[in-house]
Amino acid sequence: MAEILYANGALEARVPAKGKRFTLEELQAIVGGYIGIFQLPDHRFMVLGEESALADLPLNRAASELVTSQHVDIVGDVLVCRRAEL
């Protein structure tokens, strides 16, 4: 099951609305625009807003902790899911 990690610290379990995979529209609605996707060290995937940093969104501490080895700060809301859900 996928999880939305909100920048405000909230967490929400999420399943694709129409079957086994999230639609592009669902992903864009979660992150607030164009999406970027990258693989996490635990082989899950993080879907984030491609232009979130430009929008001056708040730091997402939980998402940033998932990628600490890469020394990046993630901002805005993100979705963490398995490859099969993309």
C-alpha angles and dihedrals in degrees: 000000000000126000132209111219107203120207089235090064098259121132127207129185111226135187125192111271095223109038133298101338134055115242121232089248091055092050093048091050091052096050098032103244141346113016134229122192131198137167120252124219090256090058095253119120131239119212112199139166109276092211098034095113090054091052092060093237121173122270115269101216096185092051092045091053090058090061101036093129088064094050097228132139113225117208131194129014120323139186121225114198147145121271091248089064094058 
